[in-house]
Amino acid sequence: MMMSRSNTAQEEHKTGGWTTDNKSKIGEEDTDTDIDDEMKKWLSTVYERGSKKPMAEPLIASWGLPISDADVERLRVGFKSTSMDDKWDMLIEDPDENGNMSLHIVRNWLQEECYILHVVPKPSNNDGACAKIQGITWEGNKAGLQCDAERAKKEAIILTRGHLHCEFETLPRYPSSVFWDRNAYKKLDGE
C-alpha cells in the first residue's frame, strides 16, 4: 500500500496508537511556535516572580561578601537543569534600577526556593571597590529543621561553585560533607 507524504509523516509521529501531526489548530495560533516559546521559557535562567513556591519561613542575613567581576558574570548567566539529576536551578532576577540583582537557588523538581543571594554591583566611581553579595535569604523551615546564617551561606556557596563555577576567592573551599549536614540543623518546635 502506498501512503501519501502527509500520511507517512503522521505514521512516523504515532504515539500509543494515536496519530499526531505537528500542527494542531487552536484558534489561529501555530502550535509549533507555542511549543518553541514554552521550550525557551522552560530553559530560561530568568527568574519570574510568582513562578516558584515561596519560602515558608524566609530568614534574612546581611553578608557583604566581595566578589570578582568574573563571578558576577557567572551569577548573571545562571543555570537551568535539563535533567532530574541536576536537582538545582540558579535563576537570575532582572536587575533593579540600581543594578542590584538576585540569584534564586531553587530545587528544580519541587520548584521551591531555598536560597536567594542579593548582589549589589561594583560602584561606578572606579574607586577599586568590587561587587558584593550584600545578603542572603534562605528557607528557615526545611522539613522541620532550621540552619543558621553561616550554614546557609556555606550551602549557597557550595551550590554556586558547583553549578556556576564561581570562585569566591576570599572564602575557603568547603568539603561536600558540609552540605546539608543534619547535625548543623536544629529541630523546630512542634514539628
OpenMM code with the backbone's topology and positions (N, CA, C; nanometers):
from openmm import Vec3, app, unit

residues = "MET MET MET SER ARG SER ASN THR ALA GLN GLU GLU HIS LYS THR GLY GLY TRP THR THR ASP ASN LYS SER LYS ILE GLY GLU GLU ASP THR ASP THR ASP ILE ASP ASP GLU MET LYS LYS TRP LEU SER THR VAL TYR GLU ARG GLY SER LYS LYS PRO MET ALA GLU PRO LEU ILE ALA SER TRP GLY LEU PRO ILE SER ASP ALA ASP VAL GLU ARG LEU ARG VAL GLY PHE LYS SER THR SER MET ASP ASP LYS TRP ASP MET LEU ILE GLU ASP PRO ASP GLU ASN GLY ASN MET SER LEU HIS ILE VAL ARG ASN TRP LEU GLN GLU GLU CYS TYR ILE LEU HIS VAL VAL PRO LYS PRO SER ASN ASN ASP GLY ALA CYS ALA LYS ILE GLN GLY ILE THR TRP GLU GLY ASN LYS ALA GLY LEU GLN CYS ASP ALA GLU ARG ALA LYS LYS GLU ALA ILE ILE LEU THR ARG GLY HIS LEU HIS CYS GLU PHE GLU THR LEU PRO ARG TYR PRO SER SER VAL PHE TRP ASP ARG ASN ALA TYR LYS LYS LEU ASP GLY GLU".split()
positions = [
    Vec3(0.0836, -0.1168, 0.0000),
    Vec3(0.0000, 0.0000, 0.0000),
    Vec3(0.0885, 0.1237, 0.0000),
    Vec3(0.0573, 0.2160, -0.0836),
    Vec3(0.1345, 0.3384, -0.0950),
    Vec3(0.0693, 0.4472, -0.0109),
    Vec3(0.1492, 0.5168, 0.0685),
    Vec3(0.0966, 0.6226, 0.1536),
    Vec3(0.1344, 0.7575, 0.0972),
    Vec3(0.0468, 0.8530, 0.1156),
    Vec3(0.0820, 0.9888, 0.0750),
    Vec3(0.1861, 1.0416, 0.1719),
    Vec3(0.2513, 1.1495, 0.1322),
    Vec3(0.3559, 1.2061, 0.2150),
    Vec3(0.3020, 1.2485, 0.3519),
    Vec3(0.1859, 1.3092, 0.3582),
    Vec3(0.1315, 1.3531, 0.4871),
    Vec3(0.0954, 1.2344, 0.5751),
    Vec3(0.0451, 1.1274, 0.5181),
    Vec3(0.0149, 1.0078, 0.5972),
    Vec3(0.1423, 0.9446, 0.6502),
    Vec3(0.2481, 0.9442, 0.5691),
    Vec3(0.3756, 0.8898, 0.6129),
    Vec3(0.4281, 0.9689, 0.7321),
    Vec3(0.4211, 1.1015, 0.7237),
    Vec3(0.4674, 1.1853, 0.8340),
    Vec3(0.3853, 1.1588, 0.9588),
    Vec3(0.2552, 1.1395, 0.9430),
    Vec3(0.1717, 1.1104, 1.0583),
    Vec3(0.2059, 0.9747, 1.1170),
    Vec3(0.2313, 0.8762, 1.0337),
    Vec3(0.2671, 0.7427, 1.0826),
    Vec3(0.3958, 0.7476, 1.1649),
    Vec3(0.4904, 0.8345, 1.1245),
    Vec3(0.6168, 0.8460, 1.1967),
    Vec3(0.5982, 0.9091, 1.3342),
    Vec3(0.4896, 0.9818, 1.3550),
    Vec3(0.4658, 1.0501, 1.4815),
    Vec3(0.3630, 0.9787, 1.5680),
    Vec3(0.3397, 0.8509, 1.5434),
    Vec3(0.2421, 0.7775, 1.6234),
    Vec3(0.2908, 0.7635, 1.7666),
    Vec3(0.1968, 0.7788, 1.8582),
    Vec3(0.2278, 0.7641, 1.9994),
    Vec3(0.1159, 0.6847, 2.0632),
    Vec3(0.1473, 0.5668, 2.1111),
    Vec3(0.0479, 0.4882, 2.1828),
    Vec3(-0.0758, 0.4581, 2.0999),
    Vec3(-0.0618, 0.4411, 1.9710),
    Vec3(-0.1752, 0.4094, 1.8863),
    Vec3(-0.2483, 0.5306, 1.8328),
    Vec3(-0.2197, 0.6485, 1.8865),
    Vec3(-0.2843, 0.7694, 1.8380),
    Vec3(-0.1937, 0.8359, 1.7368),
    Vec3(-0.2503, 0.8813, 1.6298),
    Vec3(-0.1731, 0.9503, 1.5287),
    Vec3(-0.1750, 1.0989, 1.5593),
    Vec3(-0.0554, 1.1586, 1.5567),
    Vec3(-0.0473, 1.3020, 1.5801),
    Vec3(0.0193, 1.3672, 1.4613),
    Vec3(-0.0124, 1.4915, 1.4408),
    Vec3(0.0608, 1.5667, 1.3395),
    Vec3(0.1314, 1.6802, 1.4104),
    Vec3(0.2120, 1.7532, 1.3387),
    Vec3(0.2913, 1.8551, 1.4050),
    Vec3(0.2204, 1.9892, 1.4142),
    Vec3(0.0950, 1.9977, 1.3698),
    Vec3(0.0192, 2.1212, 1.3824),
    Vec3(-0.1205, 2.0890, 1.4322),
    Vec3(-0.1593, 2.1561, 1.5371),
    Vec3(-0.2947, 2.1470, 1.5867),
    Vec3(-0.3484, 2.2883, 1.5882),
    Vec3(-0.4672, 2.3057, 1.5400),
    Vec3(-0.5222, 2.4408, 1.5361),
    Vec3(-0.5963, 2.4694, 1.6647),
    Vec3(-0.5492, 2.5707, 1.7331),
    Vec3(-0.6175, 2.6246, 1.8488),
    Vec3(-0.6412, 2.7699, 1.8117),
    Vec3(-0.7604, 2.7979, 1.7706),
    Vec3(-0.7844, 2.9300, 1.7145),
    Vec3(-0.7031, 2.9403, 1.5871),
    Vec3(-0.6290, 3.0455, 1.5730),
    Vec3(-0.5454, 3.0661, 1.4547),
    Vec3(-0.3974, 3.0501, 1.4865),
    Vec3(-0.3645, 3.0106, 1.6098),
    Vec3(-0.2241, 3.0049, 1.6507),
    Vec3(-0.1546, 2.8807, 1.5975),
    Vec3(-0.0281, 2.8946, 1.5718),
    Vec3(0.0555, 2.7840, 1.5282),
    Vec3(0.1164, 2.7197, 1.6521),
    Vec3(0.0859, 2.5937, 1.6757),
    Vec3(0.1313, 2.5235, 1.7955),
    Vec3(0.2830, 2.5098, 1.7993),
    Vec3(0.3472, 2.4976, 1.6836),
    Vec3(0.4938, 2.4875, 1.6820),
    Vec3(0.5565, 2.6097, 1.7481),
    Vec3(0.5032, 2.7258, 1.7200),
    Vec3(0.5551, 2.8484, 1.7803),
    Vec3(0.5305, 2.8472, 1.9301),
    Vec3(0.4123, 2.8024, 1.9709),
    Vec3(0.3813, 2.7930, 2.1136),
    Vec3(0.4777, 2.6983, 2.1834),
    Vec3(0.5051, 2.5847, 2.1214),
    Vec3(0.5977, 2.4869, 2.1793),
    Vec3(0.7381, 2.5453, 2.1881),
    Vec3(0.7831, 2.6140, 2.0819),
    Vec3(0.9147, 2.6778, 2.0844),
    Vec3(0.9229, 2.7799, 2.1976),
    Vec3(0.8172, 2.8602, 2.2128),
    Vec3(0.8156, 2.9599, 2.3195),
    Vec3(0.8179, 2.8933, 2.4571),
    Vec3(0.7434, 2.7859, 2.4733),
    Vec3(0.7416, 2.7135, 2.6006),
    Vec3(0.8788, 2.6536, 2.6308),
    Vec3(0.9461, 2.5995, 2.5290),
    Vec3(1.0806, 2.5429, 2.5500),
    Vec3(1.1789, 2.6521, 2.5902),
    Vec3(1.1721, 2.7668, 2.5238),
    Vec3(1.2606, 2.8782, 2.5591),
    Vec3(1.2362, 2.9218, 2.7025),
    Vec3(1.1097, 2.9301, 2.7399),
    Vec3(1.0753, 2.9699, 2.8767),
    Vec3(1.1246, 2.8653, 2.9763),
    Vec3(1.1049, 2.7374, 2.9447),
    Vec3(1.1468, 2.6298, 3.0332),
    Vec3(1.2979, 2.6271, 3.0511),
    Vec3(1.3725, 2.6569, 2.9457),
    Vec3(1.5188, 2.6537, 2.9518),
    Vec3(1.5797, 2.7848, 3.0006),
    Vec3(1.4992, 2.8873, 3.0152),
    Vec3(1.5487, 3.0192, 3.0547),
    Vec3(1.6006, 3.0188, 3.1978),
    Vec3(1.7041, 3.0985, 3.2219),
    Vec3(1.7571, 3.1145, 3.3570),
    Vec3(1.7061, 3.2436, 3.4210),
    Vec3(1.6044, 3.3037, 3.3615),
    Vec3(1.5453, 3.4253, 3.4171),
    Vec3(1.4408, 3.3866, 3.5219),
    Vec3(1.4503, 3.4491, 3.6368),
    Vec3(1.3542, 3.4244, 3.7444),
    Vec3(1.2298, 3.5086, 3.7212),
    Vec3(1.1147, 3.4450, 3.7288),
    Vec3(0.9869, 3.5158, 3.7173),
    Vec3(0.9181, 3.5119, 3.8524),
    Vec3(0.8909, 3.6293, 3.9073),
    Vec3(0.8224, 3.6372, 4.0372),
    Vec3(0.6910, 3.5604, 4.0326),
    Vec3(0.6660, 3.4846, 4.1379),
    Vec3(0.5423, 3.4100, 4.1484),
    Vec3(0.5431, 3.2767, 4.0761),
    Vec3(0.6527, 3.2442, 4.0086),
    Vec3(0.6574, 3.1192, 3.9322),
    Vec3(0.7037, 3.0000, 4.0160),
    Vec3(0.7546, 3.0245, 4.1334),
    Vec3(0.8048, 2.9183, 4.2219),
    Vec3(0.7331, 2.9261, 4.3557),
    Vec3(0.7365, 2.8148, 4.4296),
    Vec3(0.6789, 2.8158, 4.5635),
    Vec3(0.7611, 2.9099, 4.6505),
    Vec3(0.6960, 3.0025, 4.7178),
    Vec3(0.7725, 3.0917, 4.8054),
    Vec3(0.8219, 3.0170, 4.9284),
    Vec3(0.9205, 3.0731, 4.9932),
    Vec3(0.9729, 3.0132, 5.1157),
    Vec3(0.8655, 3.0194, 5.2233),
    Vec3(0.8533, 2.9117, 5.3009),
    Vec3(0.7547, 2.9070, 5.4087),
    Vec3(0.7950, 3.0003, 5.5231),
    Vec3(0.9233, 2.9977, 5.5572),
    Vec3(0.9752, 3.0811, 5.6660),
    Vec3(1.1081, 3.1434, 5.6230),
    Vec3(1.1022, 3.2485, 5.5407),
    Vec3(1.2282, 3.3095, 5.4941),
    Vec3(1.3055, 3.3755, 5.6080),
    Vec3(1.4336, 3.3478, 5.6126),
    Vec3(1.5247, 3.4121, 5.7069),
    Vec3(1.6224, 3.4961, 5.6255),
    Vec3(1.6629, 3.6083, 5.6798),
    Vec3(1.7486, 3.7025, 5.6063),
    Vec3(1.8695, 3.7376, 5.6915),
    Vec3(1.9860, 3.7451, 5.6263),
    Vec3(2.1085, 3.7875, 5.6955),
    Vec3(2.1905, 3.8746, 5.6017),
    Vec3(2.2575, 3.9717, 5.6572),
    Vec3(2.3498, 4.0517, 5.5770),
    Vec3(2.4766, 3.9702, 5.5550),
    Vec3(2.5552, 4.0105, 5.4541),
    Vec3(2.6740, 3.9328, 5.4224),
    Vec3(2.7920, 4.0227, 5.3906),
    Vec3(2.7863, 4.0985, 5.2821),
    Vec3(2.8975, 4.1854, 5.2441),
    Vec3(3.0152, 4.1123, 5.1834),
    Vec3(2.9896, 3.9991, 5.1171),
    Vec3(3.0970, 3.9193, 5.0564),
    Vec3(3.1431, 3.9822, 4.9250),
    Vec3(3.2706, 4.0283, 4.9184),
    Vec3(3.3202, 4.0829, 4.7921),
    Vec3(3.3322, 3.9731, 4.6870),
    Vec3(3.2919, 4.0047, 4.5644),
    Vec3(3.3004, 3.9053, 4.4561),
    Vec3(3.3620, 3.9687, 4.3325),
    Vec3(3.4334, 3.8869, 4.2581),
    Vec3(3.5037, 3.9338, 4.1383),
    Vec3(3.4067, 3.9605, 4.0243),
    Vec3(3.4537, 4.0367, 3.9253),
    Vec3(3.3739, 4.0619, 3.8052),
    Vec3(3.3402, 3.9303, 3.7354),
    Vec3(3.4344, 3.8369, 3.7341),
    Vec3(3.4109, 3.7071, 3.6696),
    Vec3(3.2985, 3.6314, 3.7408),
    Vec3(3.2972, 3.6360, 3.8745),
    Vec3(3.1903, 3.5690, 3.9479),
    Vec3(3.0554, 3.6373, 3.9260),
    Vec3(3.0558, 3.7697, 3.9157),
    Vec3(2.9307, 3.8409, 3.8858),
    Vec3(2.8754, 3.7930, 3.7524),
    Vec3(2.9620, 3.7791, 3.6521),
    Vec3(2.9163, 3.7323, 3.5212),
    Vec3(2.8640, 3.5893, 3.5280),
    Vec3(2.9293, 3.5046, 3.6056),
    Vec3(2.8814, 3.3663, 3.6214),
    Vec3(2.7443, 3.3641, 3.6886),
    Vec3(2.7252, 3.4497, 3.7880),
    Vec3(2.5953, 3.4579, 3.8544),
    Vec3(2.4881, 3.5064, 3.7569),
    Vec3(2.5241, 3.6022, 3.6721),
    Vec3(2.4283, 3.6573, 3.5741),
    Vec3(2.3819, 3.5535, 3.4733),
    Vec3(2.4687, 3.4597, 3.4420),
    Vec3(2.4332, 3.3558, 3.3449),
    Vec3(2.3313, 3.2601, 3.4048),
    Vec3(2.3477, 3.2248, 3.5319),
    Vec3(2.2570, 3.1313, 3.5965),
    Vec3(2.2752, 2.9897, 3.5453),
    Vec3(2.1844, 2.9024, 3.5865),
    Vec3(2.1908, 2.7618, 3.5468),
    Vec3(2.0502, 2.7056, 3.5482),
    Vec3(2.0136, 2.6373, 3.4427),
    Vec3(1.8832, 2.5705, 3.4353),
    Vec3(1.9089, 2.4232, 3.4116),
    Vec3(1.8614, 2.3414, 3.5017),
    Vec3(1.8820, 2.1980, 3.4890),
    Vec3(1.8063, 2.1433, 3.3693),
    Vec3(1.8656, 2.0480, 3.3037),
    Vec3(1.7992, 1.9813, 3.1916),
    Vec3(1.7758, 1.8349, 3.2230),
    Vec3(1.8116, 1.7964, 3.3440),
    Vec3(1.7969, 1.6579, 3.3878),
    Vec3(1.7566, 1.6582, 3.5348),
    Vec3(1.6788, 1.5602, 3.5750),
    Vec3(1.6416, 1.5487, 3.7161),
    Vec3(1.7649, 1.5236, 3.8032),
    Vec3(1.8727, 1.4760, 3.7435),
    Vec3(1.9951, 1.4514, 3.8181),
    Vec3(2.0589, 1.5801, 3.8696),
    Vec3(2.0322, 1.6922, 3.8012),
    Vec3(2.0933, 1.8194, 3.8408),
    Vec3(2.0375, 1.8740, 3.9719),
    Vec3(1.9092, 1.8563, 3.9960),
    Vec3(1.8408, 1.8922, 4.1210),
    Vec3(1.8263, 2.0415, 4.1496),
    Vec3(1.9098, 2.1268, 4.0929),
    Vec3(1.9080, 2.2685, 4.1276),
    Vec3(1.8991, 2.3564, 4.0036),
    Vec3(1.8241, 2.4660, 4.0161),
    Vec3(1.8225, 2.5731, 3.9161),
    Vec3(1.8777, 2.6975, 3.9844),
    Vec3(1.9517, 2.7762, 3.9094),
    Vec3(2.0047, 2.9037, 3.9576),
    Vec3(1.9471, 3.0105, 3.8648),
    Vec3(1.8443, 3.0772, 3.9106),
    Vec3(1.7695, 3.1699, 3.8265),
    Vec3(1.7965, 3.3131, 3.8684),
    Vec3(1.8216, 3.3978, 3.7695),
    Vec3(1.8584, 3.5360, 3.7981),
    Vec3(1.7390, 3.6283, 3.7758),
    Vec3(1.7143, 3.7118, 3.8735),
    Vec3(1.6070, 3.8099, 3.8635),
    Vec3(1.6634, 3.9336, 3.7939),
    Vec3(1.5841, 3.9926, 3.7077),
    Vec3(1.6292, 4.1132, 3.6371),
    Vec3(1.6755, 4.2181, 3.7370),
    Vec3(1.7858, 4.2872, 3.7058),
    Vec3(1.8360, 4.3904, 3.7966),
    Vec3(1.7346, 4.5038, 3.8151),
    Vec3(1.7387, 4.5642, 3.9335),
    Vec3(1.6532, 4.6807, 3.9569),
    Vec3(1.7193, 4.8051, 3.8983),
    Vec3(1.6612, 4.9218, 3.9229),
    Vec3(1.7112, 5.0467, 3.8642),
    Vec3(1.8521, 5.0814, 3.9105),
    Vec3(1.8979, 5.0238, 4.0216),
    Vec3(2.0335, 5.0483, 4.0719),
    Vec3(2.1327, 4.9399, 4.0316),
    Vec3(2.0862, 4.8407, 3.9552),
    Vec3(2.1730, 4.7322, 3.9117),
    Vec3(2.1799, 4.6163, 4.0096),
    Vec3(2.1069, 4.6255, 4.1219),
    Vec3(2.1038, 4.5158, 4.2189),
    Vec3(2.0305, 4.3981, 4.1569),
    Vec3(2.0814, 4.2784, 4.1793),
    Vec3(2.0162, 4.1600, 4.1241),
    Vec3(2.0105, 4.0514, 4.2306),
    Vec3(1.9247, 3.9549, 4.2060),
    Vec3(1.9101, 3.8432, 4.2993),
    Vec3(1.9222, 3.7126, 4.2238),
    Vec3(1.9985, 3.6201, 4.2806),
    Vec3(2.0099, 3.4855, 4.2264),
    Vec3(1.9251, 3.3945, 4.3143),
    Vec3(1.8239, 3.3322, 4.2539),
    Vec3(1.7338, 3.2426, 4.3258),
    Vec3(1.7815, 3.0992, 4.3037),
    Vec3(1.8124, 3.0301, 4.4113),
    Vec3(1.8567, 2.8913, 4.4053),
    Vec3(1.7363, 2.8053, 4.4419),
    Vec3(1.6931, 2.7253, 4.3441),
    Vec3(1.5648, 2.6566, 4.3517),
    Vec3(1.5855, 2.5063, 4.3361),
    Vec3(1.5183, 2.4264, 4.4202),
    Vec3(1.5130, 2.2804, 4.3984),
    Vec3(1.4254, 2.2599, 4.2773),
    Vec3(1.4810, 2.2060, 4.1696),
    Vec3(1.4082, 2.2070, 4.0420),
    Vec3(1.2843, 2.1201, 4.0416),
    Vec3(1.2863, 2.0025, 4.0974),
    Vec3(1.1703, 1.9159, 4.0858),
    Vec3(1.0596, 1.9534, 4.1830),
    Vec3(1.0916, 2.0259, 4.2899),
    Vec3(0.9897, 2.0758, 4.3820),
    Vec3(0.9466, 2.2186, 4.3475),
    Vec3(1.0304, 2.2870, 4.2688),
    Vec3(1.0083, 2.4282, 4.2349),
    Vec3(0.9980, 2.5141, 4.3606),
    Vec3(1.0831, 2.4828, 4.4591),
    Vec3(1.0863, 2.5562, 4.5846),
    Vec3(1.2153, 2.6356, 4.5953),
    Vec3(1.2008, 2.7620, 4.6317),
    Vec3(1.3179, 2.8444, 4.6555),
    Vec3(1.3830, 2.8022, 4.7868),
    Vec3(1.5143, 2.7874, 4.7836),
    Vec3(1.5882, 2.7511, 4.9050),
    Vec3(1.6796, 2.8639, 4.9512),
    Vec3(1.7398, 2.9364, 4.8563),
    Vec3(1.8316, 3.0458, 4.8882),
    Vec3(1.8126, 3.1562, 4.7850),
    Vec3(1.8340, 3.2795, 4.8290),
    Vec3(1.8394, 3.3932, 4.7377),
    Vec3(1.9623, 3.4739, 4.7760),
    Vec3(2.0521, 3.4931, 4.6798),
    Vec3(2.1700, 3.5768, 4.7012),
    Vec3(2.1385, 3.7153, 4.6455),
    Vec3(2.1566, 3.8186, 4.7284),
    Vec3(2.1286, 3.9569, 4.6891),
    Vec3(2.2616, 4.0242, 4.6548),
    Vec3(2.2786, 4.0570, 4.5273),
    Vec3(2.4059, 4.1070, 4.4755),
    Vec3(2.3942, 4.2555, 4.4420),
    Vec3(2.4901, 4.3341, 4.4913),
    Vec3(2.4979, 4.4753, 4.4549),
    Vec3(2.6171, 4.4934, 4.3621),
    Vec3(2.6017, 4.5779, 4.2601),
    Vec3(2.7084, 4.5937, 4.1604),
    Vec3(2.8277, 4.6715, 4.2140),
    Vec3(2.9338, 4.6639, 4.1372),
    Vec3(3.0537, 4.7411, 4.1659),
    Vec3(3.0192, 4.8891, 4.1490),
    Vec3(3.0653, 4.9747, 4.2395),
    Vec3(3.0375, 5.1179, 4.2247),
    Vec3(3.0949, 5.1709, 4.0931),
    Vec3(3.0269, 5.2649, 4.0358),
    Vec3(3.0695, 5.3179, 3.9053),
    Vec3(3.1793, 5.4230, 3.9166),
    Vec3(3.2208, 5.4597, 4.0378),
    Vec3(3.3216, 5.5648, 4.0546),
    Vec3(3.4654, 5.5149, 4.0419),
    Vec3(3.4839, 5.3873, 4.0060),
    Vec3(3.6173, 5.3293, 3.9842),
    Vec3(3.7121, 5.3494, 4.1018),
    Vec3(3.6621, 5.3371, 4.2231),
    Vec3(3.7482, 5.3552, 4.3405),
    Vec3(3.8138, 5.2246, 4.3847),
    Vec3(3.8079, 5.1213, 4.2998),
    Vec3(3.8704, 4.9939, 4.3319),
    Vec3(3.7801, 4.8977, 4.4072),
    Vec3(3.6616, 4.9429, 4.4432),
    Vec3(3.5679, 4.8541, 4.5131),
    Vec3(3.5124, 4.7506, 4.4152),
    Vec3(3.4588, 4.6434, 4.4685),
    Vec3(3.4046, 4.5381, 4.3833),
    Vec3(3.2579, 4.5135, 4.4177),
    Vec3(3.1947, 4.4326, 4.3359),
    Vec3(3.0566, 4.3926, 4.3632),
    Vec3(3.0549, 4.3086, 4.4909),
    Vec3(2.9374, 4.2978, 4.5510),
    Vec3(2.9255, 4.2204, 4.6754),
    Vec3(2.7957, 4.1422, 4.6772),
    Vec3(2.8020, 4.0276, 4.7443),
    Vec3(2.6783, 3.9620, 4.7840),
    Vec3(2.6414, 4.0312, 4.9148),
    Vec3(2.5437, 4.1188, 4.9065),
    Vec3(2.5059, 4.2028, 5.0193),
    Vec3(2.4333, 4.1251, 5.1282),
    Vec3(2.3568, 4.0230, 5.0858),
    Vec3(2.2812, 3.9471, 5.1839),
    Vec3(2.2321, 3.8154, 5.1270),
    Vec3(2.1723, 3.7364, 5.2130),
    Vec3(2.1177, 3.6068, 5.1742),
    Vec3(1.9818, 3.5886, 5.2423),
    Vec3(1.8905, 3.5294, 5.1686),
    Vec3(1.7628, 3.4855, 5.2229),
    Vec3(1.7606, 3.3343, 5.2066),
    Vec3(1.7169, 3.2614, 5.3091),
    Vec3(1.7132, 3.1157, 5.2985),
    Vec3(1.5882, 3.0620, 5.3676),
    Vec3(1.5533, 2.9407, 5.3311),
    Vec3(1.4359, 2.8753, 5.3891),
    Vec3(1.4648, 2.8400, 5.5335),
    Vec3(1.3823, 2.8912, 5.6228),
    Vec3(1.4013, 2.8676, 5.7653),
    Vec3(1.3305, 2.7444, 5.8179),
    Vec3(1.2623, 2.6725, 5.7286),
    Vec3(1.1944, 2.5513, 5.7720),
    Vec3(1.2069, 2.4455, 5.6626),
    Vec3(1.3149, 2.3694, 5.6703),
    Vec3(1.3362, 2.2588, 5.5766),
    Vec3(1.2877, 2.1315, 5.6443),
    Vec3(1.1618, 2.0975, 5.6212),
    Vec3(1.1018, 1.9761, 5.6781),
    Vec3(1.1184, 1.9709, 5.8296),
    Vec3(1.0934, 2.0852, 5.8947),
    Vec3(1.1021, 2.0891, 6.0403),
    Vec3(1.2406, 2.1144, 6.0953),
    Vec3(1.3359, 2.1420, 6.0079),
    Vec3(1.4734, 2.1700, 6.0502),
    Vec3(1.5137, 2.3102, 6.0063),
    Vec3(1.6041, 2.3712, 6.0830),
    Vec3(1.6490, 2.5063, 6.0512),
    Vec3(1.7990, 2.5182, 6.0740),
    Vec3(1.8644, 2.5876, 5.9813),
    Vec3(2.0074, 2.6132, 5.9978),
    Vec3(2.0293, 2.7617, 6.0232),
    Vec3(2.1477, 2.7944, 6.0706),
    Vec3(2.1796, 2.9349, 6.0942),
    Vec3(2.2328, 2.9994, 5.9662),
    Vec3(2.2594, 3.1277, 5.9724),
    Vec3(2.3034, 3.2047, 5.8559),
    Vec3(2.4360, 3.1531, 5.7991),
    Vec3(2.5296, 3.1193, 5.8860),
    Vec3(2.6598, 3.0718, 5.8373),
    Vec3(2.6459, 2.9425, 5.7589),
    Vec3(2.5613, 2.8519, 5.8053),
    Vec3(2.5367, 2.7258, 5.7348),
    Vec3(2.4702, 2.7543, 5.5995),
    Vec3(2.3694, 2.8418, 5.5964),
    Vec3(2.3003, 2.8757, 5.4720),
    Vec3(2.3985, 2.9358, 5.3706),
    Vec3(2.4876, 3.0207, 5.4171),
    Vec3(2.5873, 3.0819, 5.3289),
    Vec3(2.6789, 2.9747, 5.2692),
    Vec3(2.7256, 2.8830, 5.3533),
    Vec3(2.8139, 2.7764, 5.3038),
    Vec3(2.7427, 2.6903, 5.1999),
    Vec3(2.6185, 2.6543, 5.2265),
    Vec3(2.5434, 2.5711, 5.1321),
    Vec3(2.5239, 2.6435, 4.9987),
    Vec3(2.4893, 2.7726, 5.0037),
    Vec3(2.4711, 2.8507, 4.8814),
    Vec3(2.6027, 2.8611, 4.8041),
    Vec3(2.7133, 2.8776, 4.8750),
    Vec3(2.8448, 2.8864, 4.8095),
    Vec3(2.8801, 2.7532, 4.7438),
    Vec3(2.8570, 2.6434, 4.8125),
    Vec3(2.8849, 2.5113, 4.7552),
    Vec3(2.8048, 2.4925, 4.6259),
    Vec3(2.6783, 2.5300, 4.6275),
    Vec3(2.5939, 2.5140, 4.5083),
    Vec3(2.6383, 2.6035, 4.3933),
    Vec3(2.6694, 2.7296, 4.4217),
    Vec3(2.7101, 2.8198, 4.3128),
    Vec3(2.8495, 2.7849, 4.2609),
    Vec3(2.9359, 2.7369, 4.3459),
    Vec3(3.0660, 2.6899, 4.2960),
    Vec3(3.0471, 2.5671, 4.2078),
    Vec3(2.9624, 2.4769, 4.2494),
    Vec3(2.9423, 2.3528, 4.1748),
    Vec3(2.8692, 2.3713, 4.0428),
    Vec3(2.7688, 2.4558, 4.0394),
    Vec3(2.6871, 2.4715, 3.9188),
    Vec3(2.7305, 2.5863, 3.8290),
    Vec3(2.7787, 2.6956, 3.8884),
    Vec3(2.8165, 2.8128, 3.8090),
    Vec3(2.9678, 2.8311, 3.7998),
    Vec3(3.0416, 2.7497, 3.8717),
    Vec3(3.1888, 2.7547, 3.8732),
    Vec3(3.2418, 2.8877, 3.9256),
    Vec3(3.1687, 2.9471, 4.0201),
    Vec3(3.2157, 3.0694, 4.0848),
    Vec3(3.3373, 3.0356, 4.1711),
    Vec3(3.4252, 3.1321, 4.1874),
    Vec3(3.5468, 3.1119, 4.2666),
    Vec3(3.5309, 3.1579, 4.4111),
    Vec3(3.4751, 3.2762, 4.4314),
    Vec3(3.4651, 3.3361, 4.5647),
    Vec3(3.6000, 3.3246, 4.6361),
    Vec3(3.6992, 3.3948, 4.5804),
    Vec3(3.8382, 3.3817, 4.6230),
    Vec3(3.8619, 3.4070, 4.7713),
    Vec3(3.7782, 3.4880, 4.8345),
    Vec3(3.8022, 3.5218, 4.9749),
    Vec3(3.7515, 3.4149, 5.0713),
    Vec3(3.6842, 3.3128, 5.0193),
    Vec3(3.6299, 3.2073, 5.1045),
    Vec3(3.7096, 3.0782, 5.0907),
    Vec3(3.7127, 2.9982, 5.1962),
    Vec3(3.7794, 2.8676, 5.1859),
    Vec3(3.6960, 2.7716, 5.1006),
    Vec3(3.7587, 2.6643, 5.0591),
    Vec3(3.6872, 2.5564, 4.9895),
    Vec3(3.6203, 2.4701, 5.0952),
    Vec3(3.4911, 2.4519, 5.0813),
    Vec3(3.4187, 2.3686, 5.1772),
    Vec3(3.4058, 2.2283, 5.1215),
    Vec3(3.4300, 2.1265, 5.2050),
    Vec3(3.4118, 1.9890, 5.1572),
    Vec3(3.2624, 1.9611, 5.1361),
    Vec3(3.2322, 1.8695, 5.0474),
    Vec3(3.0924, 1.8381, 5.0182),
    Vec3(3.0185, 1.7848, 5.1401),
    Vec3(3.0913, 1.7320, 5.2366),
    Vec3(3.0278, 1.6802, 5.3585),
    Vec3(2.9597, 1.7918, 5.4386),
    Vec3(2.9994, 1.9165, 5.4135),
    Vec3(2.9391, 2.0306, 5.4818),
    Vec3(2.7946, 2.0501, 5.4368),
    Vec3(2.7669, 2.0142, 5.3134),
    Vec3(2.6354, 2.0425, 5.2571),
    Vec3(2.5259, 1.9620, 5.3258),
    Vec3(2.4316, 2.0292, 5.3769),
    Vec3(2.3135, 1.9726, 5.4438),
    Vec3(2.3496, 1.8710, 5.5519),
    Vec3(2.4474, 1.9013, 5.6302),
    Vec3(2.4846, 1.8194, 5.7452),
    Vec3(2.3726, 1.8318, 5.8489),
    Vec3(2.2995, 1.7244, 5.8724),
    Vec3(2.1836, 1.7281, 5.9642),
    Vec3(2.2232, 1.7741, 6.1046),
    Vec3(2.3455, 1.7501, 6.1442),
    Vec3(2.3892, 1.7933, 6.2765),
    Vec3(2.4004, 1.9450, 6.2877),
    Vec3(2.4067, 2.0135, 6.1735),
    Vec3(2.4162, 2.1591, 6.1732),
    Vec3(2.2778, 2.2245, 6.1785),
    Vec3(2.1738, 2.1434, 6.1782),
    Vec3(2.0364, 2.1925, 6.1803),
    Vec3(1.9753, 2.1672, 6.3169),
    Vec3(1.8900, 2.2585, 6.3566),
    Vec3(1.8157, 2.2367, 6.4816),
    Vec3(1.6715, 2.2000, 6.4457),
    Vec3(1.6128, 2.1193, 6.5287),
    Vec3(1.4728, 2.0781, 6.5086),
    Vec3(1.3833, 2.1906, 6.5586),
    Vec3(1.2875, 2.2287, 6.4744),
    Vec3(1.1942, 2.3333, 6.5132),
    Vec3(1.0898, 2.2773, 6.6090),
    Vec3(1.0476, 2.3577, 6.7040),
    Vec3(0.9450, 2.3147, 6.7985),
    Vec3(0.8156, 2.2860, 6.7266),
    Vec3(0.7469, 2.1821, 6.7701),
    Vec3(0.6165, 2.1495, 6.7147),
    Vec3(0.6212, 2.0773, 6.5810),
    Vec3(0.7376, 2.0432, 6.5353),
    Vec3(0.7498, 1.9741, 6.4057),
    Vec3(0.7661, 1.8260, 6.4279),
] * unit.nanometer
topology = app.Topology()
chain = topology.addChain("A")
for resn in residues:
    res = topology.addResidue(resn, chain)
    for name in ("N", "CA", "C"):
        topology.addAtom(name, app.Element.getBySymbol(name[0]), res)
